[in-house]
């Protein structure tokens, strides 16, 4: 349930950033994370790290998604 709720908040934030045009002005790491979340809305943080770029950690995924939600 927590993963689903967090994913919903993240997807909502990403949609808002896309609609306002602000997503393209974010750093590449955040844009890439947004695209990864959109492609895999059902995955938890560890799973996102696994399917993401090589060397991506759960901590980095969490930090980037928090920054997206706060943007």
Backbone atoms as SQL, in Angstrom:
CREATE TABLE atoms (id INTEGER PRIMARY KEY, chain TEXT, resi INTEGER, resn TEXT, atom TEXT, x REAL, y REAL, z REAL);
INSERT INTO atoms VALUES
  (1, 'A', 1, 'UNK', 'N', 0.832, -1.195, 0.000),
  (2, 'A', 1, 'UNK', 'CA', 0.000, 0.000, 0.000),
  (3, 'A', 1, 'UNK', 'C', 0.875, 1.256, 0.000),
  (4, 'A', 2, 'UNK', 'N', 1.930, 1.283, 0.801),
  (5, 'A', 2, 'UNK', 'CA', 2.794, 2.467, 0.860),
  (6, 'A', 2, 'UNK', 'C', 3.454, 2.726, -0.485),
  (7, 'A', 3, 'UNK', 'N', 3.910, 1.662, -1.137),
  (8, 'A', 3, 'UNK', 'CA', 4.548, 1.812, -2.445),
  (9, 'A', 3, 'UNK', 'C', 3.555, 2.380, -3.446),
  (10, 'A', 4, 'UNK', 'N', 2.335, 1.862, -3.427),
  (11, 'A', 4, 'UNK', 'CA', 1.302, 2.329, -4.349),
  (12, 'A', 4, 'UNK', 'C', 0.957, 3.798, -4.106),
  (13, 'A', 5, 'UNK', 'N', 0.834, 4.189, -2.854),
  (14, 'A', 5, 'UNK', 'CA', 0.514, 5.577, -2.518),
  (15, 'A', 5, 'UNK', 'C', 1.644, 6.522, -2.927),
  (16, 'A', 6, 'UNK', 'N', 2.881, 6.103, -2.648),
  (17, 'A', 6, 'UNK', 'CA', 4.033, 6.935, -3.019),
  (18, 'A', 6, 'UNK', 'C', 4.134, 7.066, -4.533),
  (19, 'A', 7, 'UNK', 'N', 3.933, 5.973, -5.229),
  (20, 'A', 7, 'UNK', 'CA', 3.985, 5.999, -6.686),
  (21, 'A', 7, 'UNK', 'C', 2.923, 6.943, -7.244),
  (22, 'A', 8, 'UNK', 'N', 1.736, 6.905, -6.683),
  (23, 'A', 8, 'UNK', 'CA', 0.658, 7.786, -7.139),
  (24, 'A', 8, 'UNK', 'C', 1.035, 9.255, -6.954),
  (25, 'A', 9, 'UNK', 'N', 1.624, 9.587, -5.802),
  (26, 'A', 9, 'UNK', 'CA', 2.061, 10.970, -5.553),
  (27, 'A', 9, 'UNK', 'C', 3.149, 11.372, -6.549),
  (28, 'A', 10, 'UNK', 'N', 4.067, 10.475, -6.803),
  (29, 'A', 10, 'UNK', 'CA', 5.159, 10.760, -7.732),
  (30, 'A', 10, 'UNK', 'C', 4.633, 10.962, -9.147),
  (31, 'A', 11, 'UNK', 'N', 3.726, 10.095, -9.573),
  (32, 'A', 11, 'UNK', 'CA', 3.162, 10.219, -10.917),
  (33, 'A', 11, 'UNK', 'C', 2.361, 11.511, -11.066),
  (34, 'A', 12, 'UNK', 'N', 1.664, 11.894, -10.017),
  (35, 'A', 12, 'UNK', 'CA', 0.909, 13.148, -10.026),
  (36, 'A', 12, 'UNK', 'C', 1.855, 14.342, -10.152),
  (37, 'A', 13, 'UNK', 'N', 2.943, 14.306, -9.414),
  (38, 'A', 13, 'UNK', 'CA', 3.933, 15.388, -9.473),
  (39, 'A', 13, 'UNK', 'C', 4.573, 15.463, -10.856),
  (40, 'A', 14, 'UNK', 'N', 4.888, 14.319, -11.431),
  (41, 'A', 14, 'UNK', 'CA', 5.498, 14.288, -12.766),
  (42, 'A', 14, 'UNK', 'C', 4.520, 14.831, -13.802),
  (43, 'A', 15, 'UNK', 'N', 3.258, 14.447, -13.698),
  (44, 'A', 15, 'UNK', 'CA', 2.248, 14.948, -14.630),
  (45, 'A', 15, 'UNK', 'C', 2.121, 16.464, -14.534),
  (46, 'A', 16, 'UNK', 'N', 2.165, 16.985, -13.316),
  (47, 'A', 16, 'UNK', 'CA', 2.088, 18.425, -13.111),
  (48, 'A', 16, 'UNK', 'C', 3.290, 19.132, -13.735),
  (49, 'A', 17, 'UNK', 'N', 4.477, 18.553, -13.551),
  (50, 'A', 17, 'UNK', 'CA', 5.688, 19.129, -14.140),
  (51, 'A', 17, 'UNK', 'C', 5.627, 19.107, -15.664),
  (52, 'A', 18, 'UNK', 'N', 5.100, 18.026, -16.218),
  (53, 'A', 18, 'UNK', 'CA', 4.961, 17.935, -17.676),
  (54, 'A', 18, 'UNK', 'C', 3.976, 18.982, -18.189),
  (55, 'A', 19, 'UNK', 'N', 2.845, 19.090, -17.524),
  (56, 'A', 19, 'UNK', 'CA', 1.799, 20.018, -17.949),
  (57, 'A', 19, 'UNK', 'C', 2.277, 21.462, -17.924),
  (58, 'A', 20, 'UNK', 'N', 3.070, 21.793, -16.912),
  (59, 'A', 20, 'UNK', 'CA', 3.551, 23.164, -16.783),
  (60, 'A', 20, 'UNK', 'C', 4.799, 23.436, -17.628),
  (61, 'A', 21, 'UNK', 'N', 5.374, 22.382, -18.195),
  (62, 'A', 21, 'UNK', 'CA', 6.569, 22.554, -19.014),
  (63, 'A', 21, 'UNK', 'C', 7.857, 22.641, -18.213),
  (64, 'A', 22, 'UNK', 'N', 7.766, 22.444, -16.910),
  (65, 'A', 22, 'UNK', 'CA', 8.949, 22.552, -16.054),
  (66, 'A', 22, 'UNK', 'C', 9.817, 21.301, -16.065),
  (67, 'A', 23, 'UNK', 'N', 9.269, 20.180, -16.506),
  (68, 'A', 23, 'UNK', 'CA', 10.037, 18.939, -16.497),
  (69, 'A', 23, 'UNK', 'C', 11.285, 19.063, -17.366),
  (70, 'A', 24, 'UNK', 'N', 11.163, 19.709, -18.502),
  (71, 'A', 24, 'UNK', 'CA', 12.300, 19.841, -19.419),
  (72, 'A', 24, 'UNK', 'C', 13.406, 20.732, -18.875),
  (73, 'A', 25, 'UNK', 'N', 13.101, 21.565, -17.907),
  (74, 'A', 25, 'UNK', 'CA', 14.120, 22.455, -17.352),
  (75, 'A', 25, 'UNK', 'C', 14.855, 21.845, -16.159),
  (76, 'A', 26, 'UNK', 'N', 14.433, 20.673, -15.734),
  (77, 'A', 26, 'UNK', 'CA', 15.081, 19.999, -14.604),
  (78, 'A', 26, 'UNK', 'C', 16.386, 19.340, -15.051),
  (79, 'A', 27, 'UNK', 'N', 17.278, 19.059, -14.112),
  (80, 'A', 27, 'UNK', 'CA', 18.512, 18.341, -14.454),
  (81, 'A', 27, 'UNK', 'C', 18.207, 16.984, -15.099),
  (82, 'A', 28, 'UNK', 'N', 19.125, 16.519, -15.916),
  (83, 'A', 28, 'UNK', 'CA', 18.932, 15.269, -16.651),
  (84, 'A', 28, 'UNK', 'C', 18.635, 14.090, -15.731),
  (85, 'A', 29, 'UNK', 'N', 19.278, 14.027, -14.581),
  (86, 'A', 29, 'UNK', 'CA', 19.056, 12.908, -13.658),
  (87, 'A', 29, 'UNK', 'C', 17.600, 12.863, -13.192),
  (88, 'A', 30, 'UNK', 'N', 17.006, 14.022, -12.963),
  (89, 'A', 30, 'UNK', 'CA', 15.605, 14.065, -12.531),
  (90, 'A', 30, 'UNK', 'C', 14.662, 13.741, -13.680),
  (91, 'A', 31, 'UNK', 'N', 14.974, 14.254, -14.866),
  (92, 'A', 31, 'UNK', 'CA', 14.155, 13.922, -16.040),
  (93, 'A', 31, 'UNK', 'C', 14.191, 12.423, -16.314),
  (94, 'A', 32, 'UNK', 'N', 15.374, 11.839, -16.232),
  (95, 'A', 32, 'UNK', 'CA', 15.507, 10.403, -16.456),
  (96, 'A', 32, 'UNK', 'C', 14.725, 9.609, -15.413),
  (97, 'A', 33, 'UNK', 'N', 14.773, 10.052, -14.175),
  (98, 'A', 33, 'UNK', 'CA', 14.032, 9.368, -13.118),
  (99, 'A', 33, 'UNK', 'C', 12.532, 9.490, -13.343),
  (100, 'A', 34, 'UNK', 'N', 12.086, 10.638, -13.797),
  (101, 'A', 34, 'UNK', 'CA', 10.663, 10.822, -14.092),
  (102, 'A', 34, 'UNK', 'C', 10.219, 9.853, -15.185),
  (103, 'A', 35, 'UNK', 'N', 11.024, 9.722, -16.223),
  (104, 'A', 35, 'UNK', 'CA', 10.682, 8.805, -17.320),
  (105, 'A', 35, 'UNK', 'C', 10.684, 7.352, -16.829),
  (106, 'A', 36, 'UNK', 'N', 11.637, 7.021, -15.976),
  (107, 'A', 36, 'UNK', 'CA', 11.712, 5.668, -15.424),
  (108, 'A', 36, 'UNK', 'C', 10.462, 5.368, -14.598),
  (109, 'A', 37, 'UNK', 'N', 10.033, 6.327, -13.784),
  (110, 'A', 37, 'UNK', 'CA', 8.828, 6.123, -12.968),
  (111, 'A', 37, 'UNK', 'C', 7.597, 5.991, -13.857),
  (112, 'A', 38, 'UNK', 'N', 7.521, 6.786, -14.916),
  (113, 'A', 38, 'UNK', 'CA', 6.380, 6.692, -15.824),
  (114, 'A', 38, 'UNK', 'C', 6.336, 5.332, -16.522),
  (115, 'A', 39, 'UNK', 'N', 7.506, 4.803, -16.867),
  (116, 'A', 39, 'UNK', 'CA', 7.578, 3.503, -17.543),
  (117, 'A', 39, 'UNK', 'C', 7.281, 2.342, -16.598),
  (118, 'A', 40, 'UNK', 'N', 7.559, 2.530, -15.306),
  (119, 'A', 40, 'UNK', 'CA', 7.416, 1.450, -14.320),
  (120, 'A', 40, 'UNK', 'C', 6.692, 1.942, -13.067),
  (121, 'A', 41, 'UNK', 'N', 5.418, 2.291, -13.191),
  (122, 'A', 41, 'UNK', 'CA', 4.707, 2.867, -12.043),
  (123, 'A', 41, 'UNK', 'C', 4.481, 1.895, -10.892),
  (124, 'A', 42, 'UNK', 'N', 4.582, 0.616, -11.141),
  (125, 'A', 42, 'UNK', 'CA', 4.284, -0.390, -10.131),
  (126, 'A', 42, 'UNK', 'C', 5.507, -0.841, -9.328),
  (127, 'A', 43, 'UNK', 'N', 6.706, -0.441, -9.728),
  (128, 'A', 43, 'UNK', 'CA', 7.921, -0.912, -9.062),
  (129, 'A', 43, 'UNK', 'C', 8.221, -0.124, -7.790),
  (130, 'A', 44, 'UNK', 'N', 8.818, -0.815, -6.812),
  (131, 'A', 44, 'UNK', 'CA', 9.261, -0.109, -5.615),
  (132, 'A', 44, 'UNK', 'C', 10.638, 0.501, -5.876),
  (133, 'A', 45, 'UNK', 'N', 11.191, 1.201, -4.903),
  (134, 'A', 45, 'UNK', 'CA', 12.448, 1.928, -5.098),
  (135, 'A', 45, 'UNK', 'C', 13.606, 1.003, -5.473),
  (136, 'A', 46, 'UNK', 'N', 13.717, -0.121, -4.814),
  (137, 'A', 46, 'UNK', 'CA', 14.804, -1.058, -5.113),
  (138, 'A', 46, 'UNK', 'C', 14.689, -1.599, -6.527),
  (139, 'A', 47, 'UNK', 'N', 13.479, -1.899, -6.924),
  (140, 'A', 47, 'UNK', 'CA', 13.257, -2.418, -8.282),
  (141, 'A', 47, 'UNK', 'C', 13.537, -1.351, -9.331),
  (142, 'A', 48, 'UNK', 'N', 13.179, -0.112, -9.039),
  (143, 'A', 48, 'UNK', 'CA', 13.500, 0.978, -9.962),
  (144, 'A', 48, 'UNK', 'C', 15.009, 1.134, -10.119),
  (145, 'A', 49, 'UNK', 'N', 15.728, 0.995, -9.024),
  (146, 'A', 49, 'UNK', 'CA', 17.187, 1.088, -9.079),
  (147, 'A', 49, 'UNK', 'C', 17.758, -0.017, -9.961),
  (148, 'A', 50, 'UNK', 'N', 17.182, -1.206, -9.893),
  (149, 'A', 50, 'UNK', 'CA', 17.655, -2.332, -10.695),
  (150, 'A', 50, 'UNK', 'C', 17.445, -2.112, -12.187),
  (151, 'A', 51, 'UNK', 'N', 16.296, -1.540, -12.563),
  (152, 'A', 51, 'UNK', 'CA', 16.015, -1.356, -13.993),
  (153, 'A', 51, 'UNK', 'C', 16.565, -0.031, -14.517),
  (154, 'A', 52, 'UNK', 'N', 17.027, 0.809, -13.621),
  (155, 'A', 52, 'UNK', 'CA', 17.573, 2.109, -14.015),
  (156, 'A', 52, 'UNK', 'C', 18.997, 1.999, -14.514),
  (157, 'A', 53, 'UNK', 'N', 19.645, 3.130, -14.594),
  (158, 'A', 53, 'UNK', 'CA', 21.022, 3.201, -15.079),
  (159, 'A', 53, 'UNK', 'C', 21.944, 2.389, -14.171),
  (160, 'A', 54, 'UNK', 'N', 23.005, 1.886, -14.753),
  (161, 'A', 54, 'UNK', 'CA', 23.969, 1.099, -13.988),
  (162, 'A', 54, 'UNK', 'C', 24.547, 1.949, -12.860),
  (163, 'A', 55, 'UNK', 'N', 24.620, 1.372, -11.697),
  (164, 'A', 55, 'UNK', 'CA', 25.158, 2.074, -10.544),
  (165, 'A', 55, 'UNK', 'C', 24.114, 2.869, -9.773),
  (166, 'A', 56, 'UNK', 'N', 22.882, 2.887, -10.239),
  (167, 'A', 56, 'UNK', 'CA', 21.814, 3.605, -9.552),
  (168, 'A', 56, 'UNK', 'C', 21.426, 2.835, -8.292),
  (169, 'A', 57, 'UNK', 'N', 21.377, 3.532, -7.169),
  (170, 'A', 57, 'UNK', 'CA', 21.036, 2.892, -5.900),
  (171, 'A', 57, 'UNK', 'C', 19.618, 3.248, -5.475),
  (172, 'A', 58, 'UNK', 'N', 19.116, 2.465, -4.526),
  (173, 'A', 58, 'UNK', 'CA', 17.790, 2.737, -3.976),
  (174, 'A', 58, 'UNK', 'C', 17.759, 4.132, -3.356),
  (175, 'A', 59, 'UNK', 'N', 18.824, 4.494, -2.685),
  (176, 'A', 59, 'UNK', 'CA', 18.917, 5.801, -2.047),
  (177, 'A', 59, 'UNK', 'C', 18.847, 6.924, -3.085),
  (178, 'A', 60, 'UNK', 'N', 19.555, 6.754, -4.187),
  (179, 'A', 60, 'UNK', 'CA', 19.533, 7.778, -5.243),
  (180, 'A', 60, 'UNK', 'C', 18.142, 7.895, -5.857),
  (181, 'A', 61, 'UNK', 'N', 17.486, 6.759, -6.071),
  (182, 'A', 61, 'UNK', 'CA', 16.120, 6.766, -6.612),
  (183, 'A', 61, 'UNK', 'C', 15.208, 7.523, -5.664),
  (184, 'A', 62, 'UNK', 'N', 15.288, 7.212, -4.379),
  (185, 'A', 62, 'UNK', 'CA', 14.457, 7.873, -3.382),
  (186, 'A', 62, 'UNK', 'C', 14.699, 9.386, -3.373),
  (187, 'A', 63, 'UNK', 'N', 15.957, 9.774, -3.367),
  (188, 'A', 63, 'UNK', 'CA', 16.301, 11.193, -3.332),
  (189, 'A', 63, 'UNK', 'C', 15.765, 11.923, -4.564),
  (190, 'A', 64, 'UNK', 'N', 15.944, 11.337, -5.736),
  (191, 'A', 64, 'UNK', 'CA', 15.487, 11.986, -6.968),
  (192, 'A', 64, 'UNK', 'C', 13.979, 12.079, -7.032),
  (193, 'A', 65, 'UNK', 'N', 13.282, 11.035, -6.598),
  (194, 'A', 65, 'UNK', 'CA', 11.822, 11.092, -6.608),
  (195, 'A', 65, 'UNK', 'C', 11.298, 12.118, -5.599),
  (196, 'A', 66, 'UNK', 'N', 11.961, 12.235, -4.463),
  (197, 'A', 66, 'UNK', 'CA', 11.561, 13.265, -3.486),
  (198, 'A', 66, 'UNK', 'C', 11.740, 14.661, -4.076),
  (199, 'A', 67, 'UNK', 'N', 12.843, 14.856, -4.802),
  (200, 'A', 67, 'UNK', 'CA', 13.075, 16.151, -5.436),
  (201, 'A', 67, 'UNK', 'C', 12.023, 16.442, -6.503),
  (202, 'A', 68, 'UNK', 'N', 11.602, 15.414, -7.240),
  (203, 'A', 68, 'UNK', 'CA', 10.547, 15.613, -8.244),
  (204, 'A', 68, 'UNK', 'C', 9.236, 16.020, -7.589),
  (205, 'A', 69, 'UNK', 'N', 8.905, 15.363, -6.505),
  (206, 'A', 69, 'UNK', 'CA', 7.644, 15.687, -5.810),
  (207, 'A', 69, 'UNK', 'C', 7.705, 17.097, -5.236),
  (208, 'A', 70, 'UNK', 'N', 8.866, 17.514, -4.772),
  (209, 'A', 70, 'UNK', 'CA', 9.014, 18.837, -4.171),
  (210, 'A', 70, 'UNK', 'C', 9.097, 19.958, -5.221),
  (211, 'A', 71, 'UNK', 'N', 9.416, 19.601, -6.457),
  (212, 'A', 71, 'UNK', 'CA', 9.597, 20.622, -7.504),
  (213, 'A', 71, 'UNK', 'C', 8.301, 21.279, -7.899);
